[in-house]
Amino acid sequence: MTPSPANDQTVTIGFLLMPLFSMMAFVSAIEPLRVANRMAERQLYRWEVLSRDGNPVTASNNMSLAADHSIAKHPSYPMVVICASFNPLRHFDAPLKQWLQRQNAAGVELGAIDTGAFLLARAGLLDGYRATTHWESLDSFSEAFPKVEVENSLYVMDRNRWSCAGGTASLDLMLHMIRRQHGHRIAAAVSEQFIHPEIRGPGDRQRMEPKERQGISHAGLSRVIKLMESRLEEPVMSAALAKAAGMSLRQLERLFDRYFGMSPRRYYLDLRLQRARSMLQYTDMSIVEVAVACGFGSAAHFSRSYHGWAGKAPSAERRRPALGIMPVLR
């Protein structure tokens, strides 16, 4: 990220808000900067809001924010941050691509919050860089942009690029930036203002462990779920899952019935279909490509399974707002 500025230098950041951006992620990035100014009793940071046309931008919670500038007319910034959320590529076009590439050519540091990394990647500005995005769209991002080194991290900093998973991870990222630029004491003071007792590092996980996410206490069952989640493209047979957990297949089936009211096979299928939903909503991958990425032998098999699960064809998923992924699938 930006090197430590001189003591009397104010860093100005331009935040480009995309339609349906995450208000939570945006505010979690802005508020630490405000409190850092307060703690330092001087203006360490300034921020301005950009939109594509200079008009207000509506977030995913239906609240709108006024923009200070359009991308066509704005001051120069040392850092530009793209804030997005659902359907990040819906508003990506040639003018936006050219604008992002001009920022890069001018030496502007480029950041992305939540699914903002999709726009940087589509503009070709993350090729060969490490990056992350929100866990719900992480697989989709990895499949859509194979030249990007995708990491399942809270945030990633790689040279003059950085990306963040969104949500409260924006707070940790900005605390890290404040600490690098102005020292640990002021970053810790800012963190305590938000009742945030720990500044999480970039390597901290985005998601809860399965036992926490699912509300289960059985260690073997937790291991099976983690293995399932790591092998969605090449599913593992139920007998092999049971062996990996050190139990019989009958024991495994009883546990899944007890905790989830379904078989291991059904649970595994639901995980793969959830991944398919994310890919359908966050990428322009073909139905065949999505089927392969989710471990289905054919597009026909995938379409039948998806229709039975979602009550609609995979193609229809692209015409509806993005839905969240529940940790308990039934």
Salt bridges, closest charged atoms under 4 A:
GLU31 OE1 - ARG34 NH2 2.81
GLU48 OE2 - ARG46 NH2 3.15
GLU48 OE1 - HIS69 NE2 3.11
ASP93 OD2 - ARG52 NH2 2.61
ASP139 OD2 - ARG275 NE 2.98
GLU143 OE2 - ARG275 NH2 3.81
GLU151 OE2 - ARG130 NE 2.61
ASP158 OD1 - ARG159 NE 2.85
ASP172 OD1 - HIS196 NE2 2.86
ASP172 OD2 - ARG200 NH2 2.61
GLU209 OE2 - ARG205 NE 3.78
GLU209 OE1 - LYS226 NZ 3.29
GLU212 OE1 - ARG205 NH2 3.42
GLU229 OE2 - ARG213 NH2 2.22
ASP270 OD1 - ARG266 NH2 2.68
ASP270 OD2 - ARG330 NE 3.13
ASP284 OD2 - ARG122 NH2 3.60
GLU317 OE1 - ARG277 NE 3.57
GLU317 OE2 - ARG320 NH1 2.90
